[in-house]
Every structure is written in C-alpha cells, then in structure tokens.
C-alpha cells in the first residue's frame, strides 16, 4: 500500500460469511456435475435459426426465467430446501416427482438425473450429514441435491434460489457463446442485463402457493425434443 493511504476498513456485516462462500462453491462452473455439457435446446434453436444473435439469446433466456424458473423450478427448489432442512424424505420425494413430471422431454429429464447423480456423490464426499442415507433420492434430481447442500450449510432460502437462478443463467449464456457464437463481452452484457431480473423473479417464485406451481414452455420443449435427433451436437441436451 502506498505511503499515506489508510487501509480500507471493513464496514460490512458481522454475519458468518461461510454460507455465502458455500453458495459460491455450489454455483461455480467448476463444480464437477457436468453443467457445461447441456444447452437445454439452445443448440437446436441456433441450428433452426431461432437464435442468431445476443439479443435473441437474451429474449430466449428471459422468457424461460419469467416462466419455467419462476413458476416451476424455483418454487420447487424452495420446497426441497424445506424438506431437507427438516429431514422429511417423503416430502423430498414428492417434490422431486413433481419436478421430473414437469420436465417435458427425455433429454431434460436425463439432464436432471445425470447432474443429480454427480451432485449426490459430491454431497457424500463433502460428508454432509444424511447425504449417504438419501443418496438414491437425491441422485434423481440436481435441484434436490442443490437444496440439500444449501440447507445443510445454512444458506438462506432466498440466497439459495438466487444462486440457483444465477447458475442456470450463466451455464446457458456460456453455451450460447460457444454455439451462436458470441464474443465474451456480448455474453457478459447478457448476464449483466438478465441478472437485474433475477431478484424480482425469485421474489415471485417464493410467493407461490402449491396449487400455483407449474409451467409450460413449448419452444423449449420443441427445441429439446428436436435436439435428441440432431445430426451433429456439441451438447448432451
């Protein structure tokens, strides 16, 4: 530090910072659960000419954020979190069944299960209490394993949902950068713009009652279904 410049003082919260660091670990692209291997229909949408620019990719993701994530993924994630927190296995199975039933293609269901298996193994490697006993259940859904880890690490549910939405967004923007292709700066601008939409989306999702949960995204279902037989592919879905 240059002479005469005082050291910056920490004026932040005195709350335990470890849950935040654990959340950053959960949403990191380096987490070895294969998130980089999936485009969730974007690869076919680019092939079909539906997505050809940064603006079209942004619109595609904004539509999914405001529909499937708000009305399905995030409210179910919150319920899985509660089930993990009170160790209610029957409730966890119920919400996983609901999520898988709402996945509209075999590719999307396979992605949920493949990433779930990888994350379940990580939970055991991290020695989280109860992870081994619940492995068969958690291996069915990546969202369930994410919720289980967040509850075990005392990450607040709102932050858990924010992190989950951010991880989803970042993975798909990175896929778009590779497929369309886009420059890194363009991808970062999409992340900057859509990140501003995430807090309100999470607030809406956490306010839903059980009977309000459910979503249909026809364009995603069509793109994912067509991707299953796409001739050449970089991504698994």
C-alpha positions in Angstrom: 0.0 0.0 0.0 1.3 3.4 -0.9 2.5 5.6 2.0 -0.1 7.9 3.4 -3.1 5.9 2.1 -5.1 4.4 5.0 -6.1 0.8 4.9 -9.7 0.3 4.0 -11.9 -0.6 7.0 -14.4 -3.5 6.8 -17.8 -1.9 7.3 -19.7 -5.0 6.2 -22.0 -7.3 8.2 -20.5 -9.3 11.0 -22.7 -12.3 10.0 -20.9 -15.5 9.2 -19.6 -15.3 5.7 -19.2 -19.0 5.2 -22.7 -19.7 3.9 -22.1 -17.1 1.1 -18.8 -18.8 0.2 -20.5 -22.2 0.2 -23.2 -20.8 -2.2 -20.4 -19.6 -4.5 -19.0 -23.1 -4.4 -22.4 -24.6 -5.4 -22.9 -22.3 -8.3 -19.4 -22.3 -9.6 -19.0 -23.6 -13.3 -16.1 -25.6 -12.0 -18.4 -27.8 -9.9 -17.9 -31.3 -11.4 -21.5 -32.1 -12.2 -21.4 -31.6 -16.0 -23.4 -28.3 -16.2 -21.2 -27.2 -19.2 -22.4 -30.2 -21.2 -26.0 -29.0 -21.6 -27.6 -26.3 -23.7 -31.3 -27.1 -22.9 -32.4 -26.8 -26.5 -30.3 -23.8 -27.4 -28.1 -25.9 -29.8 -31.1 -26.9 -31.9 -32.7 -23.4 -31.7 -29.5 -22.0 -33.2 -29.4 -24.7 -35.9 -33.1 -23.9 -36.7 -32.4 -20.2 -36.9 -34.5 -19.3 -33.9 -31.5 -17.8 -32.1 -28.9 -16.0 -34.2 -27.8 -13.0 -32.0 -27.1 -11.9 -28.5 -30.5 -10.2 -28.4 -32.4 -13.3 -29.4 -30.5 -15.4 -26.8 -31.3 -12.8 -24.2 -35.0 -12.9 -25.1 -35.0 -16.8 -25.1 -33.5 -16.8 -21.6 -35.7 -14.0 -20.2 -38.8 -16.0 -21.4 -37.6 -19.1 -19.5 -36.7 -17.1 -16.4 -40.1 -15.5 -16.2 -42.0 -18.7 -16.9 -40.4 -22.0 -16.1 -38.0 -20.8 -13.4 -40.5 -18.6 -11.6 -43.4 -20.9 -11.8 -41.7 -24.3 -11.5 -38.0 -24.7 -10.7 -37.6 -22.1 -8.0 -40.7 -22.7 -6.0 -40.0 -26.5 -6.1 -36.4 -25.8 -5.1 -37.7 -23.9 -2.0 -39.9 -26.8 -1.0 -37.0 -29.2 -1.5 -34.9 -27.0 0.8 -37.6 -27.1 3.5 -37.8 -30.9 3.1 -34.0 -31.2 3.5 -34.0 -28.8 6.5 -36.5 -30.8 8.5 -35.3 -34.2 7.1 -38.6 -35.1 5.5 -37.7 -37.7 3.0 -41.3 -38.3 1.9 -41.7 -34.6 1.1 -38.4 -34.5 -0.8 -39.6 -37.5 -3.0 -42.9 -35.8 -3.6 -41.3 -32.6 -4.9 -38.8 -34.4 -7.0 -41.6 -36.4 -8.6 -43.4 -33.1 -9.3 -40.3 -31.6 -11.0 -39.5 -34.7 -13.1 -43.1 -34.9 -14.2 -42.9 -31.3 -15.4 -39.7 -31.9 -17.5 -41.2 -32.0 -21.0 -38.6 -34.1 -22.8 -36.4 -37.2 -22.2 -33.3 -35.0 -22.6 -34.4 -32.6 -19.9 -35.3 -35.5 -17.5 -31.9 -37.1 -18.3 -30.0 -33.9 -17.6 -31.8 -33.5 -14.2 -30.9 -37.1 -13.3 -27.3 -37.1 -14.6 -26.4 -33.9 -12.8 -28.3 -35.2 -9.8 -26.1 -38.4 -9.6 -22.9 -36.4 -9.8 -24.0 -33.9 -7.2 -25.2 -36.7 -4.8 -21.7 -38.2 -4.9 -20.3 -34.8 -4.1 -22.6 -34.4 -1.1 -21.2 -37.6 0.3 -17.6 -36.6 -0.5 -18.3 -33.4 1.4 -19.5 -35.6 4.3 -22.8 -33.8 4.7 -25.0 -35.4 7.4 -27.6 -37.6 5.9 -26.3 -37.4 2.3 -25.4 -41.1 2.1 -28.8 -42.2 3.5 -30.6 -40.1 1.0 -28.3 -40.8 -2.0 -30.8 -42.8 -4.0 -33.4 -40.0 -3.7 -31.0 -37.0 -4.3 -29.5 -38.7 -7.3 -32.7 -38.3 -9.1 -32.5 -34.5 -9.3 -29.8 -31.9 -9.4 -32.2 -29.4 -7.8 -32.7 -31.7 -4.8 -29.0 -32.1 -4.2 -28.6 -28.3 -4.5 -31.3 -27.7 -2.0 -29.9 -30.4 0.3 -26.5 -28.8 0.4 -27.9 -25.3 0.9 -30.0 -26.4 3.8 -27.0 -28.3 5.3 -24.8 -25.2 5.0 -27.4 -22.9 6.4 -27.6 -20.8 3.2 -30.9 -18.8 3.5 -33.6 -20.0 1.1 -33.7 -16.7 -0.8 -30.0 -16.8 -1.4 -30.3 -20.4 -2.4 -32.9 -19.5 -5.1 -30.8 -16.5 -6.3 -27.7 -18.8 -6.6 -29.6 -21.5 -8.4 -31.1 -19.0 -10.9 -27.7 -17.4 -11.5 -26.0 -20.8 -12.1 -28.7 -21.7 -14.6 -28.3 -18.4 -16.4 -24.5 -18.5 -16.5 -24.4 -22.0 -17.9 -26.8 -21.2 -20.7 -25.1 -18.0 -21.6 -21.8 -19.8 -21.8 -23.5 -22.4 -24.1 -24.8 -19.6 -26.3 -21.3 -18.0 -26.5 -20.0 -21.3 -27.9 -22.9 -22.2 -30.3 -24.0 -19.0 -31.9 -21.1 -18.0 -31.5 -20.8 -14.8 -29.5 -17.9 -12.8 -28.1 -17.2 -13.0 -24.4 -18.1 -9.3 -23.9 -21.5 -9.9 -25.5 -22.1 -12.8 -23.1 -21.2 -10.7 -20.2 -23.7 -8.0 -21.3 -26.4 -10.6 -21.4 -25.5 -11.7 -17.9 -25.4 -8.1 -16.7 -28.9 -7.4 -18.1 -30.6 -10.6 -17.0 -29.0 -10.6 -13.5 -31.1 -7.5 -12.9 -34.2 -9.5 -13.5 -33.3 -12.4 -11.1 -34.2 -10.8 -7.7 -37.8 -10.0 -8.8 -38.1 -13.4 -10.4 -37.0 -15.1 -7.1 -39.4 -13.0 -5.1 -42.4 -14.0 -7.3 -41.3 -17.7 -7.2 -41.0 -17.8 -3.4 -44.5 -16.3 -3.0 -46.3 -19.0 -5.0 -48.7 -21.4 -3.3 -48.5 -25.1 -4.0 -51.5 -25.0 -6.4 -49.9 -22.3 -8.4 -46.8 -24.3 -9.3 -46.5 -25.4 -12.9 -45.2 -24.1 -16.2 -45.1 -25.0 -19.9 -42.5 -23.6 -22.3 -43.5 -25.0 -25.8 -40.5 -23.6 -27.6 -38.1 -25.2 -25.1 -39.9 -28.5 -25.4 -39.8 -28.4 -29.2 -36.1 -27.5 -29.3 -35.1 -30.1 -26.7 -37.2 -32.8 -28.5 -35.6 -32.0 -31.9 -32.1 -31.9 -30.3 -32.5 -35.5 -29.3 -32.1 -36.5 -33.0 -29.9 -33.5 -34.2 -27.3 -34.9 -36.6 -24.3 -33.2 -35.1 -24.2 -31.9 -31.5 -21.7 -30.3 -29.1 -24.0 -30.7 -26.1 -25.8 -33.6 -24.5 -29.1 -31.7 -24.4 
